C-alpha cells in the first residue's frame, strides 16, 4: 500500500519558471490537501479538495493552482515561480473530515526558487 | 479567529526523563485539537486528537495530552523520553468548527533527546 506519493522530492526552479507538483493516493480518499511548510511557521493550507471536480482555496492560495480530475490525483501548479514559494510542500489525504479520520501525509517536496 | 501557539520552539531532554511540549489555542468555538509528529525527511504522523470526548487523550508511542478549557491549553506529555522521539512536533486546531482540511498548525517544537 503506497499511501500518498509526491513527486519530485526535490526541485530547483528559476524565477518565472513553472512546474507541477504531483500527488497521488491509492486509498480511494475523497479529501485531499496541499500544505506548505516554512521554518518556524508550521504548515499553511494552500488548496484542498473534497472530491473529484471540487477544489477550494485554503489560507495561502496566491500563486498556485490545482485541479482534481480523478479521485487519485491532486496536482499543484506553480505558474510563475517566485522566491517566496521556496518551501517544503506536503500533500495529504483523508477518507472523511479531519474530525473523523486522520490525515495521511506524503513525504514532501522540497522546492527552491532562485 | 482561531490560532494555536506552541510556547517553545526547541525542547531538549535526556533519555528516560519526562517530556512536556506546550500548546495554547484560541478559538471562538469548542475546538478540536491534534498533535502531529514529523521525523526528519519524513511526512507527518498523527499522534493523538481531541474532539470533545475525554479530556485526557492517549496517543501512540506513549504520548498523551490533556485538554484544559480553563487554561486554553493542550500540552503533550510523555513520562520517559526515548531517543526515537527526537522529531518536530506540531499542535493543530481545527478551523471554522472542524470544516474539512482547514487545520491551523502551530509553529512547531523541535524535541531533542540526549543520551
Interface residues (C-beta under 8 A of the other chain):
Chain A: X4 X31 X33 X35 X40 X41 X42 X43 X44 X45 X48 X50 X58 X59 X90 X92 X97 X98 X99 X102 X103 X105 X106 X107 X108
Chain B: X9 X32 X34 X41 X42 X43 X44 X45 X46 X49 X51 X90 X94 X98 X99 X100 X101 X102 X103 X105 X106 X107 X108
